[in-house]
Amino acid sequence: NNKKIGVLDMESPAALISRAVAFERKWQRHVLREVWDILLTYLENASTKHRFGEVLASNAKVYSFCASCTLTLFQSLDDEDLFGKHYPFSLDLLRRMSQVTRDVLYQTIWLKQGSDAKAKKRRFFSKNEGKNLESAKTQRQNQHEYDVMTESAVELYDALHERHIRHRIMPDNQWLFPAIPVQELGLSQQGVFNRSLAVSEVLDHGSDNDSDEDQSSKSSKVVTTPELASDRVKIILRKLPQTVPFAQRVLIFNDYVKSDRQRTVGYDGYNPFHNRVRISIRRDHIFEDAFKQLKDKGQDLKNRVQIVFYNDYGLEEAGIDGGGVFKEFLTQFMQQAFDVGTGLWKLTDNQDLYPNPNKRAGSNEDLERYEFTGRMLGKAVYEGILVEPSFATFFLNRLLGKSNRIHDLQSLDPEVYKHLMAIKSIPDPEDLCLNFQVATETGVVALKYNGENLTVTKENTYEYISRMAHFLLNVQFAPQTKAFARGFSDMIPARWLQIFSPRELQLVIGGDDQGYDVDDLRKHSTYGGGYHPSQGYVNDFWEVVGEFNPEQKAQLLHFITSCPRPPLQGFGALNPPICIHRVQITRDIDRLPTASTCVNLLKLPQYSNKDVLRTKLLYSITQAAGFELS
């Protein structure tokens, strides 16, 4: 049975059999572990003898059964079981399971699918290749086994990788397919896309032995054209994006945006006056003014938006928006739109945002605000502008079109997750006097028909846990999430996002929060007002920045660009680049460093010595001030 086991098919034959092995007796779990060990050893030995495809074909049913049982078992095991108690699988067995499953997928999707029509017609079972005829019934049976095994492997690999994100199972590069020809990925550069060199070749970071010239040469040759990707590449991008390096997927995503801009907006570049939308914004009413003027624009928001600011006195501010003022506007808009004080958003314990599920936040007026906010966030991603909001994993899953699973509940409420998972180890859950309903801020909700009269027992414990998690993660926020996703998809279609995991999508939205390389920042910074990269004072500035701790470095970047995180592709991708502009002073007390975040400009006075420079710079960036500070 190749039907997926979900919350609504708990009594399917596949679910009943898998649950029997996964839950009923500890000795049955040991049997599953032993079967896995035998199967993995068999396939590992076959791989060394170049007989992997043949051996896999004869053990397709065994693999599918083990994968199905393991998937069901995973849903009942928390991370402490697997990575603390190492039960029922050791870390080494999880590693072997991951490696062999990767090889299964490489065999069934990559090698056996092929990139042309002829390759697609090849039979899966290599031991039968070359035979003149095969009965139609056998062919159908073989194809069915192939489909079941492939789908089981895809789900298992996804579940294993999901655990790996939280607890390392094997090195990151071992989750990738061994090698993918560049031409099949839709790149104009010829050659082989090697996983060990992926980041250095694509992102212009290079290895320690590469010269700057070599790196630039590599980077400049890469032009993504994903519509030309082979069919099998499209399959892995849709089903197994984790097998392709994240750096490569970012480039593919950027090309989606570039191609869409050329097709729908009619230009590719930063022409501020092409098909522009001009709006007037009062600085003390940014969200309201933007909502009133832009909420009905829909996909027309892909055009350039030109902002005219009005100050507190109602006077138009001087200047022409060439893109920098819009960035300033968007940054301040995000601060207001995602302010939890509005009642539309709540924070997890990790300070990640998610929609407020209460009744007021689900009103028609507020749903319009969710949709508009989603569209504006999509606009930021469309324009490549990093923004600060950080979102909960379960909410990002919904943006990706994925249904949350039990373990995603950790990102909403770790305590509720812990208590739910504890129920499965209670000898008699009936003592808890639980039934299939949940109390919310707006009342009591049944988890299934007649749930208020259905008691939680040992037999239906897993169904209760599954339905509770489904409600908490997928149902209670549904109206708000659908509205937000509808607006976001006006700018960024859901199919573009499916190549990312939730964490990766957060990186696309807000950049990497793991710090940045000061040397990379220095290499791609420009200078004005008389500063030059070879000057002693400029060297002092970079020495000071290099001595900052990670928090201070983030504060400096936030002070200059309005975002504490660097671009995914390094500072060379920042547009406009950071500029350090000289401000002439006669005394150290005359001015403090200031910034114009709209154009990534740091206005740095030339102080008398390095110590004064450090003191003044730290004061400015830690006070979180900007234009008005002097």
C-alpha positions in Angstrom: 0.0 0.0 0.0 1.7 3.2 -1.2 -0.9 5.6 0.4 0.6 8.2 2.7 -0.2 7.9 6.4 -1.9 11.1 7.5 -4.1 12.4 10.2 -7.3 11.3 8.3 -6.4 7.8 7.3 -5.3 6.3 10.6 -7.2 3.0 10.0 -5.8 2.3 6.5 -4.1 -1.1 6.1 -0.7 0.5 5.8 -1.2 2.5 8.9 -2.4 -0.5 10.9 0.5 -2.7 9.9 3.1 0.1 10.4 1.6 1.1 13.8 1.7 -2.5 14.9 5.4 -2.8 14.3 6.2 0.7 15.5 4.1 0.9 18.7 2.8 -2.3 20.1 5.9 -4.1 21.6 9.5 -3.1 22.3 10.7 -6.4 20.8 9.0 -5.5 17.6 11.0 -2.2 17.4 14.2 -4.3 18.0 13.1 -6.5 15.1 12.8 -3.4 12.9 16.2 -2.3 13.9 17.7 -5.7 13.1 16.0 -5.8 9.7 17.4 -2.4 8.9 20.9 -3.5 9.9 20.7 -6.5 7.7 19.3 -4.6 4.7 21.7 -1.7 5.0 24.7 -4.1 5.2 23.4 -6.0 2.2 23.0 -2.8 0.1 26.4 -1.3 1.3 28.2 -4.4 0.2 26.4 -4.4 -3.1 27.5 -0.8 -3.6 31.1 -1.6 -3.3 30.7 -4.3 -5.9 28.8 -2.0 -8.3 25.6 -4.1 -8.0 23.6 -1.6 -6.0 20.8 -1.3 -8.5 20.4 -5.0 -9.0 20.3 -5.8 -5.2 18.0 -2.9 -4.5 15.6 -4.2 -7.1 15.3 -7.6 -5.4 14.8 -5.9 -2.0 12.4 -3.1 -3.0 9.5 -4.5 -0.9 11.7 -4.9 2.2 13.0 -1.4 1.9 9.5 0.0 1.5 8.3 -1.9 4.5 11.2 -0.7 6.7 10.8 2.9 5.5 7.0 2.9 6.2 7.4 1.5 9.7 10.2 3.9 10.5 8.2 6.9 9.3 5.4 5.9 11.6 7.7 5.3 14.4 9.5 8.6 14.0 6.2 10.4 14.6 6.1 8.9 18.1 9.7 9.5 19.0 11.0 12.8 20.2 14.6 14.0 19.8 15.5 12.9 23.3 14.6 9.3 22.3 16.7 9.3 19.2 19.6 11.4 20.1 19.7 11.2 23.9 18.7 7.6 24.6 19.6 6.4 21.1 16.4 4.3 21.0 15.5 2.4 19.0 18.2 3.4 16.5 21.8 4.3 17.2 23.3 7.4 15.7 25.4 5.2 13.5 22.4 3.3 12.2 20.6 6.7 11.5 23.7 7.7 9.5 23.8 4.5 7.5 20.1 4.8 6.9 20.5 8.3 5.6 23.4 7.4 3.3 21.7 4.4 1.8 18.4 6.2 1.4 20.3 8.9 -0.5 21.8 6.3 -2.7 18.4 4.7 -3.2 17.0 8.0 -4.4 20.0 8.7 -6.6 19.4 5.3 -8.2 15.7 5.5 -8.6 15.2 9.2 -9.4 18.5 10.3 -11.0 20.1 7.4 -12.7 17.0 5.5 -13.7 14.8 8.4 -14.6 17.3 10.0 -16.9 17.0 13.4 -18.6 15.5 12.3 -21.9 12.5 10.4 -23.1 14.5 7.3 -23.9 15.9 7.1 -20.4 12.5 7.5 -18.9 11.4 4.3 -20.7 14.1 2.1 -19.2 12.9 -0.5 -16.9 13.7 -0.1 -13.2 14.8 -3.7 -12.5 18.3 -3.9 -14.0 18.4 -7.6 -13.6 15.7 -7.9 -16.3 17.3 -5.5 -18.7 18.2 -7.1 -21.9 15.4 -9.7 -21.9 13.3 -9.7 -25.0 9.8 -9.7 -23.5 8.2 -9.3 -20.1 4.6 -9.8 -19.3 2.5 -6.7 -18.9 1.4 -7.9 -15.4 5.0 -8.2 -14.2 5.9 -4.8 -15.7 3.0 -3.2 -13.8 4.0 -4.9 -10.6 7.6 -3.8 -11.0 6.5 -0.2 -11.7 4.2 -0.3 -8.6 7.1 -1.5 -6.4 9.3 1.2 -7.9 6.8 3.9 -7.2 6.2 2.7 -3.6 9.9 2.4 -2.8 10.7 5.8 -4.3 7.9 7.6 -2.4 8.8 5.8 0.8 12.5 6.8 0.3 11.5 10.5 -0.4 9.5 10.7 2.8 12.1 8.9 4.9 14.9 11.1 3.5 12.9 14.2 4.3 12.1 13.0 7.8 15.8 12.1 8.5 17.0 15.5 7.1 14.4 17.3 9.3 15.9 15.6 12.4 19.4 16.4 11.1 18.6 20.1 11.1 18.0 19.9 14.8 20.6 17.2 15.6 23.5 16.4 13.2 23.3 13.0 11.8 26.1 13.2 9.2 28.1 16.0 7.5 26.0 18.5 5.5 27.6 17.7 2.2 26.7 14.0 2.5 23.1 14.9 2.0 23.8 16.0 -1.5 23.8 13.9 -4.6 27.4 13.1 -5.7 27.5 15.2 -8.8 25.1 17.0 -11.1 26.1 18.2 -14.6 25.8 22.0 -14.7 24.0 22.0 -18.0 21.2 19.9 -16.5 20.8 22.5 -13.7 20.1 25.2 -16.3 23.5 26.9 -16.0 25.4 28.2 -19.0 28.7 27.3 -17.5 29.8 23.9 -18.6 31.3 21.2 -16.5 30.3 19.2 -13.4 28.7 20.7 -10.4 30.8 19.1 -7.6 29.2 19.2 -4.1 32.5 19.9 -2.4 33.2 23.0 -4.5 29.6 24.2 -4.8 29.8 27.2 -2.5 33.2 28.3 -3.7 32.4 28.1 -7.4 28.9 29.6 -7.2 29.2 32.3 -4.5 32.6 33.7 -5.4 34.0 32.7 -2.0 36.6 30.3 -3.4 39.0 28.2 -1.5 42.0 29.5 0.4 44.2 28.8 -2.6 42.1 30.8 -5.1 43.0 34.2 -6.1 40.5 37.0 -6.3 40.8 37.0 -10.1 40.1 33.3 -10.3 37.0 33.7 -8.0 35.6 36.6 -10.0 36.1 34.6 -13.2 34.2 31.7 -11.9 31.3 33.8 -10.6 30.9 35.9 -13.7 30.4 32.8 -15.9 27.4 31.5 -14.0 24.1 32.5 -15.6 21.1 30.6 -14.3 18.3 29.6 -16.7 16.2 27.2 -14.6 13.5 26.8 -17.3 16.2 24.9 -19.3 16.8 22.4 -16.4 16.3 18.7 -17.3 13.2 16.9 -16.1 15.1 14.9 -13.5 16.6 18.1 -12.0 13.1 19.6 -11.8 12.0 16.4 -10.0 14.7 16.7 -7.4 14.2 20.4 -6.9 10.5 19.7 -6.2 10.9 16.5 -4.1 14.5 16.5 -2.8 15.8 20.1 -2.8 18.2 19.2 0.1 20.2 17.1 -2.4 21.2 20.3 -4.3 23.5 22.8 -2.5 21.6 25.8 -0.9 23.9 28.2 -2.7 22.9 26.8 -6.0 19.2 27.0 -5.1 19.5 30.6 -4.1 20.9 31.4 -7.6 18.1 29.5 -9.2 15.5 31.4 -7.1 17.1 34.7 -8.0 16.8 33.8 -11.7 13.1 33.0 -11.2 12.7 36.6 -10.0 14.9 38.0 -12.7 13.0 36.2 -15.5 9.6 37.2 -14.0 10.7 40.8 -13.8 11.7 40.8 -17.5 8.4 39.2 -18.4 5.9 41.0 -16.3 7.5 44.4 -15.4 9.4 44.8 -18.7 12.9 45.6 -17.4 15.8 44.0 -15.7 17.8 46.5 -13.7 17.2 49.4 -11.3 15.4 51.9 -13.4 13.5 53.9 -10.8 11.1 55.5 -13.2 10.0 52.4 -15.2 6.3 51.6 -14.7 6.5 53.2 -11.3 3.8 53.4 -8.6 4.0 56.7 -6.8 2.5 57.0 -3.2 2.6 59.6 -0.5 3.5 58.5 3.0 3.3 60.4 6.3 6.1 59.3 8.6 3.8 58.9 11.6 1.2 56.8 9.6 3.4 54.5 7.4 1.3 51.3 7.7 -2.1 53.1 7.3 -1.0 55.2 4.3 0.6 52.2 2.6 -2.4 50.0 3.2 -4.8 52.6 1.8 -2.9 53.3 -1.4 -1.4 49.8 -2.2 -3.8 47.2 -0.8 -5.6 46.8 -4.2 -2.5 46.7 -6.4 -2.1 43.0 -6.3 0.7 41.8 -8.7 1.1 45.4 -9.9 3.2 45.9 -6.8 6.0 44.2 -8.8 6.4 47.6 -10.5 8.8 50.1 -8.9 7.2 51.9 -6.0 8.3 55.5 -5.6 7.9 57.0 -2.1 7.3 60.6 -1.3 7.6 61.2 2.5 5.8 63.9 4.3 7.1 65.1 7.7 5.3 65.9 10.9 4.4 69.4 9.6 2.7 68.0 6.4 5.6 69.2 4.2 7.0 67.1 1.4 10.5 66.0 2.1 13.2 66.9 -0.5 14.8 64.3 -2.7 13.9 61.9 -5.4 13.4 58.2 -4.6 15.8 56.2 -6.7 15.3 53.1 -4.7 16.9 54.0 -1.4 13.9 55.9 0.1 11.7 52.9 -0.8 14.1 50.6 1.2 13.8 53.0 4.2 10.0 53.0 3.9 9.9 49.2 3.6 12.1 48.8 6.7 9.9 51.0 8.8 6.8 49.4 7.4 8.0 46.0 8.5 8.6 47.3 12.0 5.0 48.5 12.3 3.3 45.7 10.4 4.9 43.0 12.6 4.6 44.8 15.9 2.9 42.4 18.3 1.2 45.4 19.8 -1.2 45.4 16.9 -2.7 42.2 18.1 -2.2 40.5 14.8 1.0 38.7 15.7 2.4 36.7 18.7 5.9 35.6 19.6 7.2 32.1 20.5 9.6 31.6 23.3 12.4 32.0 20.7 11.0 35.4 19.7 9.7 34.1 16.4 6.5 35.6 14.9 3.3 33.7 14.1 -0.3 34.9 13.5 -2.5 35.5 16.5 -5.3 32.9 16.3 -7.8 34.8 18.4 -11.2 35.8 17.0 -10.5 39.5 16.3 -7.3 38.6 14.3 -9.5 36.5 12.1 -12.0 39.3 11.2 -12.4 40.3 7.5 -10.6 43.6 8.1 -7.7 42.0 9.8 -7.5 39.3 7.1 -7.0 42.1 4.6 -4.2 43.4 6.7 -2.6 39.9 6.8 -2.9 39.6 3.0 -1.4 43.1 2.5 1.5 42.4 4.9 2.2 39.2 3.1 2.3 41.0 -0.2 4.7 43.6 1.2 7.0 40.9 2.6 6.9 39.3 -0.8 7.8 42.6 -2.4 10.9 42.8 -0.1 12.0 39.3 -1.2 11.2 40.2 -4.9 13.5 43.3 -4.6 16.2 41.5 -2.7 15.8 43.7 0.4 16.6 41.9 3.6 14.2 42.6 6.5 14.3 41.9 10.2 11.2 39.8 11.1 11.9 36.2 12.1 9.1 33.7 11.7 8.3 30.5 13.5 9.1 27.3 11.6 5.5 26.0 11.6 4.3 29.3 10.0 7.1 29.1 7.3 6.0 25.6 6.6 2.6 26.8 5.7 4.0 29.5 3.4 5.9 26.6 1.7 2.6 24.8 1.2 3.6 22.1 3.7 1.4 20.6 6.4 3.0 20.6 9.8 3.9 17.4 11.6 3.9 16.5 15.3 7.5 17.5 15.9 6.9 21.0 14.4 4.9 21.7 17.6 8.3 22.3 19.3 8.5 25.6 17.4 5.2 26.7 18.8 5.1 25.5 22.3 7.9 23.1 23.6 6.0 22.4 26.8 2.8 21.4 25.0 4.9 19.2 22.7 6.6 17.6 25.7 3.4 16.8 27.5 1.8 15.4 24.4 4.7 13.1 23.7 4.6 12.0 27.3 1.1 10.6 26.9 2.3 7.7 24.7 4.4 6.3 27.6 1.6 6.4 30.2 0.3 2.8 30.9 -3.3 3.9 31.0 -4.1 7.3 29.4 -7.7 7.0 30.5 -6.5 8.0 33.9 -5.9 11.5 32.5 -9.6 11.9 31.7 -8.8 13.4 28.2 -11.1 13.5 25.3 -10.8 14.6 21.6 -11.3 18.3 22.1 -9.2 21.3 22.8 -9.9 24.6 24.7 -9.0 27.8 22.8 -9.3 31.5 23.6 -12.6 31.5 21.7 -14.1 28.3 23.1 -13.9 24.5 23.0 -13.2 22.8 19.6 -13.7 19.1 18.8 -10.7 17.4 17.2 -13.1 15.0 15.3 -16.8 14.3 15.1 -18.3 13.7 18.5 -14.8 14.3 20.0 -16.1 15.7 23.2 -17.6 12.2 24.0 -14.6 10.2 22.9 -12.1 9.3 25.6 -8.3 9.0 24.9 -7.2 5.4 25.5 -4.1 3.4 24.9 -5.5 2.3 21.5 -6.2 5.8 20.2 -3.3 7.7 21.9 -1.4 8.3 18.7 -4.5 9.5 16.8 -5.2 12.0 19.7 -1.6 13.3 19.6 -1.7 13.6 15.8 -5.0 15.4 15.7 -4.1 17.8 18.5 -0.8 18.7 16.7 -2.7 19.1 13.5 -5.2 21.5 15.0 -2.6 23.6 16.9 -0.3 23.9 13.9 -2.5 23.8 10.8 -6.0 24.6 11.7 -6.2 27.3 14.3 -4.2 29.8 12.2 -5.6 28.7 8.9 -7.6 31.9 8.0 -4.7 34.2 8.9 -2.1 32.0 7.2 -4.1 31.6 4.0 -4.6 35.4 3.8 -0.9 36.1 4.4 0.2 33.4 1.9 -2.3 34.7 -0.7 -0.7 38.1 -0.6 2.9 36.7 -0.5 2.2 34.6 -3.5 1.2 37.6 -5.6 4.9 38.5 -5.5 6.6 35.1 -5.0 4.6 32.1 -6.4 4.6 29.1 -4.0 6.3 26.9 -6.6 9.4 29.1 -6.4 9.6 28.5 -2.7 9.3 24.7 -2.8 13.1 24.4 -3.3 13.7 25.7 0.3 13.2 24.4 3.8 11.6 26.6 6.4 15.0 27.7 7.8 16.3 28.4 4.3 13.2 30.5 3.5 14.0 32.6 6.6 17.5 33.1 5.3 16.1 34.3 2.0 13.8 36.7 3.8 16.3 38.1 6.4 19.8 36.8 5.7 22.1 34.7 7.8 22.2 35.4 11.5 25.5 33.6 12.0 27.6 36.7 11.7 29.7 37.9 8.7 33.2 38.1 7.5 34.7 41.6 8.1 37.2 41.0 5.3 34.3 40.4 2.9 32.6 43.6 4.1 35.8 45.6 3.7 36.5 44.2 0.2 33.1 45.3 -1.1 32.8 48.7 0.7 33.3 52.0 -1.2 34.5 55.3 0.1 33.6 59.0 -0.3 34.3 62.5 1.0 38.0 62.0 0.8 38.4 58.6 2.4 40.5 56.0 0.6 41.1 52.3 1.4 44.8 52.8 1.9 44.6 55.6 4.5 45.8 54.9 8.0 42.5 56.2 9.5 40.5 53.8 7.3 42.7 50.9 8.4 42.1 52.0 12.0 38.3 51.8 11.3 38.5 48.3 10.0 40.7 47.2 12.9 38.1 48.5 15.3 35.3 46.7 13.5 37.4 43.5 13.5 37.7 43.7 17.3 33.9 43.9 17.7 32.1 41.0 19.2 29.4 39.3 17.1 26.6 41.4 18.7 28.5 44.6 18.0 29.1 43.6 14.4 25.4 43.0 13.9 24.6 46.3 15.5 27.0 48.1 13.1 25.5 46.4 10.1 22.0 47.2 11.3 23.1 50.9 11.9 24.2 51.2 8.3 21.8 49.0 6.3 18.8 48.6 8.7 19.3 44.8 8.8 21.7 43.1 11.2 22.2 40.2 8.8 24.4 40.1 5.7 23.2 39.2 2.2 23.1 35.4 1.4 25.6 35.8 -1.4 28.0 38.0 0.6 28.5 41.8 0.6 29.3 41.8 -3.1 25.6 41.2 -3.7 24.6 44.2 -1.6 23.0 47.0 -3.7 24.0 49.7 -3.2 27.3 48.7 -1.6 28.2 50.1 1.8 29.9 53.5 1.5 32.0 55.1 4.2 31.8 58.8 3.8 34.2 61.3 5.5 32.7 64.0 7.7 35.1 66.8 8.5 35.2 68.0 12.1 37.4 70.4 14.1 36.9 68.7 17.5 36.1 65.2 18.6 32.9 66.4 20.4 31.5 68.0 17.3 29.7 65.0 15.8 28.9 61.3 16.2 28.9 58.8 13.4 25.5 58.7 11.6 24.0 56.7 8.8 21.6 56.9 5.9 20.2 53.4 5.7 18.3 54.1 2.5 21.6 54.1 0.6 23.8 52.0 3.0 25.9 55.1 3.8 28.0 55.5 7.0 28.9 59.1 7.7 32.1 58.7 9.7 33.9 61.8 11.2 37.6 61.7 11.2 38.5 61.6 14.9 41.8 62.4 16.5 42.8 58.8 17.3 41.7 55.2 17.1 40.4 55.0 20.8 38.1 58.0 20.2 36.9 56.4 17.0 36.0 53.1 18.8 34.2 54.9 21.6 32.1 57.2 19.3 31.2 54.4 16.9 30.1 52.0 19.7 28.0 54.7 21.2 26.2 55.4 18.0 25.5 51.8 17.0 24.4 50.7 20.5 22.0 53.7 20.9 20.2 52.4 17.8 19.9 55.9 16.4 20.5 57.1 12.9 19.7 60.3 11.0 19.0 62.5 13.9 22.1 61.6 16.0 24.8 64.2 16.0 
